[in-house]
Amino acid sequence: MPTRPKASLLEESQDWIAEMLSEDGIMVTGAFVELVQNFEWDALEADQIGPDDRASMVQHIIDRCAAENIQVGPMPSTLSTDGGDIQPKPVPPQIVEQVLSWEDEFLGLAGISRRNPE
């Protein structure tokens, strides 16, 4: 069963992942990345989902976000008065997938595997 990486490593990854996503045009906070990671590692440690089952993990995280009424909305700088849709929406799976992909990259650079992240 996988065990969560050290808190200091996860904390470092959160801002890095948020920065990488911003370079891709996806604006999220380190706190959102932390939330996704907590949902992910809770499921991995409980052996609910295997480390290689990305589709199930993304769906699990989406479901947890929905259960806790976590939503996303447009960036304040993109808001206008032209009648565009500014209502918060459920977290899209593409954002969760991107967070997990950048986490893969970060863990790989750190020489850590989800299977045994010690």
C-alpha positions as CSV (number, residue, x, y, z in Angstrom):
1,M,0.0,0.0,0.0
2,P,1.5,3.4,-0.9
3,T,2.3,5.8,1.8
4,R,2.0,9.6,1.5
5,P,5.3,11.4,0.8
6,K,6.8,13.6,3.6
7,A,4.7,16.7,4.3
8,S,7.6,19.0,3.4
9,L,7.9,17.4,-0.1
10,L,4.2,17.7,-0.7
11,E,4.2,21.4,0.4
12,E,7.0,22.1,-2.0
13,S,5.2,20.3,-4.8
14,Q,2.0,22.3,-4.3
15,D,3.4,25.7,-5.2
16,W,5.5,24.2,-8.0
17,I,2.5,22.4,-9.5
18,A,0.4,25.6,-9.3
19,E,3.2,27.5,-11.1
20,M,3.4,24.9,-13.8
21,L,-0.3,25.0,-14.3
22,S,-0.3,28.8,-14.5
23,E,2.3,28.5,-17.3
24,D,-0.3,26.2,-19.1
25,G,-3.0,28.9,-18.6
26,I,-4.7,27.1,-15.7
27,M,-4.9,29.3,-12.6
28,V,-5.1,27.3,-9.4
29,T,-3.8,27.9,-5.9
30,G,-1.4,25.8,-4.0
31,A,-4.3,25.1,-1.6
32,F,-6.3,23.6,-4.4
33,V,-3.4,21.4,-5.4
34,E,-3.1,20.4,-1.7
35,L,-6.8,19.4,-1.7
36,V,-6.4,17.3,-4.8
37,Q,-3.3,15.6,-3.3
38,N,-5.1,14.9,0.0
39,F,-8.0,13.3,-1.8
40,E,-5.6,11.3,-3.9
41,W,-3.4,10.1,-1.1
42,D,-6.3,9.3,1.2
43,A,-7.6,6.9,-1.5
44,L,-4.2,5.4,-2.1
45,E,-3.4,4.8,1.5
46,A,-6.9,3.3,2.1
47,D,-6.2,1.1,-0.9
48,Q,-9.4,2.2,-2.5
49,I,-7.7,2.9,-5.9
50,G,-4.4,1.6,-7.2
51,P,-1.6,4.0,-8.1
52,D,-1.9,3.2,-11.8
53,D,-5.7,3.6,-12.2
54,R,-5.6,7.3,-13.2
55,A,-9.2,7.4,-14.6
56,S,-10.7,6.0,-11.3
57,M,-8.5,8.4,-9.3
58,V,-9.6,11.4,-11.3
59,Q,-13.3,10.4,-10.9
60,H,-12.7,9.8,-7.2
61,I,-11.3,13.3,-6.8
62,I,-14.1,14.9,-8.8
63,D,-16.7,13.0,-6.7
64,R,-15.0,14.2,-3.5
65,C,-15.0,17.8,-4.7
66,A,-18.7,17.5,-5.6
67,A,-19.5,16.0,-2.2
68,E,-17.8,18.9,-0.4
69,N,-19.2,21.5,-2.8
70,I,-15.8,22.6,-4.1
71,Q,-16.3,24.5,-7.3
72,V,-14.2,26.7,-9.6
73,G,-14.9,29.9,-11.3
74,P,-13.4,32.4,-13.7
75,M,-10.4,34.5,-12.7
76,P,-11.3,37.9,-11.4
77,S,-9.4,39.6,-14.2
78,T,-11.6,37.8,-16.8
79,L,-14.8,38.9,-15.3
80,S,-16.7,41.4,-17.4
81,T,-20.2,43.0,-17.5
82,D,-21.0,41.6,-21.0
83,G,-23.3,39.0,-19.7
84,G,-20.8,36.1,-19.7
85,D,-21.3,33.1,-17.5
86,I,-19.5,33.8,-14.2
87,Q,-21.1,31.2,-12.0
88,P,-18.9,28.7,-10.2
89,K,-18.9,25.3,-11.7
90,P,-17.9,21.8,-10.6
91,V,-14.2,21.0,-10.8
92,P,-13.5,19.8,-14.4
93,P,-11.7,16.5,-14.7
94,Q,-9.1,18.1,-17.0
95,I,-7.8,20.3,-14.1
96,V,-7.5,17.3,-11.8
97,E,-5.7,15.3,-14.5
98,Q,-3.3,18.2,-15.0
99,V,-2.6,18.4,-11.3
100,L,-1.9,14.7,-11.1
101,S,0.3,14.8,-14.3
102,W,2.4,17.6,-12.8
103,E,2.6,15.7,-9.5
104,D,3.9,12.8,-11.5
105,E,6.6,15.0,-13.0
106,F,7.5,16.5,-9.6
107,L,7.7,13.1,-7.9
108,G,9.8,11.8,-10.8
109,L,12.2,14.6,-10.4
110,A,12.4,13.9,-6.7
111,G,13.1,10.2,-7.5
112,I,9.8,9.1,-5.8
113,S,7.2,6.7,-6.9
114,R,3.6,6.6,-5.9
115,R,4.1,2.9,-5.2
116,N,6.6,3.5,-2.5
117,P,7.1,7.3,-2.0
118,E,9.4,7.0,1.1
